[in-house]
Amino acid sequence: MKVFHDMSACPSTKLPKNPTDVKVILTVFVKAEICAVRRYTNICNMIAGKDHRIYDLAQSILNEEIEHESLNSWAKALLNILCVEASIHCLSRNS
């Protein structure tokens, strides 16, 4: 599996030392999805007009990676909103 991963051109995804830091975890996942989107875009560009079946397969995987990136970005944005709201709520309770 490591040999296959090393051919992917994307760095290994490593979780932060603090497993409860959700912001950092989401950032790691978004970066991994960005790399995957870039890689599958390159594959589609190389195959375009040469092999329609493999192009369709690569394009399907690319679409899934784009969806994952969107979901991860959405989750990160939601987390930021919740953190801001929690901070405001805590500040208003303490005043």
C-alpha positions as CSV (number, residue, x, y, z in Angstrom):
1,M,0.0,0.0,0.0
2,K,2.9,2.4,0.8
3,V,4.4,1.9,-2.7
4,F,1.0,2.8,-4.3
5,H,0.6,5.8,-2.0
6,D,4.1,7.1,-2.8
7,M,3.2,7.2,-6.5
8,S,0.2,9.4,-5.8
9,A,2.2,12.7,-5.7
10,C,0.2,13.8,-2.6
11,P,1.9,14.0,0.8
12,S,0.8,11.6,3.5
13,T,-2.1,12.8,5.6
14,K,-1.0,13.0,9.2
15,L,-3.4,13.8,12.0
16,P,-2.4,16.4,14.6
17,K,-0.9,15.5,17.9
18,N,-4.0,16.8,19.6
19,P,-6.8,14.5,18.4
20,T,-9.5,16.9,19.8
21,D,-8.4,19.8,17.6
22,V,-11.2,19.6,15.1
23,K,-10.1,22.7,13.1
24,V,-6.7,21.3,12.4
25,I,-8.2,17.9,11.5
26,L,-10.5,19.5,9.0
27,T,-7.7,21.6,7.6
28,V,-5.6,18.4,7.1
29,F,-8.6,16.8,5.2
30,V,-9.2,19.8,3.0
31,K,-5.5,19.9,2.0
32,A,-5.7,16.2,1.2
33,E,-8.8,16.7,-1.0
34,I,-7.2,19.7,-2.8
35,C,-4.2,17.5,-3.7
36,A,-6.5,14.7,-4.9
37,V,-8.5,17.2,-7.0
38,R,-5.3,18.5,-8.6
39,R,-4.0,15.0,-9.3
40,Y,-7.2,13.7,-10.9
41,T,-7.5,16.9,-12.9
42,N,-4.0,16.2,-14.3
43,I,-5.0,12.6,-15.1
44,C,-8.1,13.8,-16.9
45,N,-6.1,16.3,-18.9
46,M,-3.5,13.6,-19.9
47,I,-6.2,11.1,-21.0
48,A,-8.7,13.5,-22.7
49,G,-9.3,12.4,-26.3
50,K,-7.2,9.2,-25.9
51,D,-9.2,6.7,-23.9
52,H,-12.9,7.5,-23.3
53,R,-13.6,4.8,-20.7
54,I,-10.6,5.7,-18.5
55,Y,-11.4,9.4,-18.9
56,D,-14.9,8.8,-17.7
57,L,-13.6,6.8,-14.7
58,A,-11.0,9.5,-13.8
59,Q,-13.7,12.2,-14.2
60,S,-16.1,10.3,-11.9
61,I,-13.4,10.0,-9.3
62,L,-12.5,13.7,-9.8
63,N,-16.2,14.7,-9.2
64,E,-16.2,12.7,-6.0
65,E,-13.0,14.4,-4.8
66,I,-14.5,17.8,-5.6
67,E,-17.6,16.8,-3.6
68,H,-15.4,15.7,-0.6
69,E,-13.5,19.0,-0.8
70,S,-16.7,20.9,-0.7
71,L,-18.1,19.0,2.2
72,N,-14.9,19.4,4.2
73,S,-14.8,23.1,3.4
74,W,-18.4,23.4,4.4
75,A,-17.8,21.6,7.7
76,K,-14.8,23.8,8.4
77,A,-16.9,27.0,7.8
78,L,-19.7,25.7,10.0
79,L,-17.2,24.9,12.8
80,N,-15.8,28.5,12.5
81,I,-19.4,29.9,12.8
82,L,-20.1,27.6,15.8
83,C,-16.9,28.7,17.5
84,V,-17.7,32.4,17.0
85,E,-21.2,31.9,18.3
86,A,-19.9,30.0,21.3
87,S,-17.4,32.7,22.0
88,I,-20.1,35.4,21.8
89,H,-22.4,33.4,24.0
90,C,-19.6,32.9,26.6
91,L,-18.7,36.6,26.5
92,S,-22.4,37.6,27.0
93,R,-22.8,35.2,29.9
94,N,-19.7,36.6,31.7
95,S,-20.6,40.3,31.4
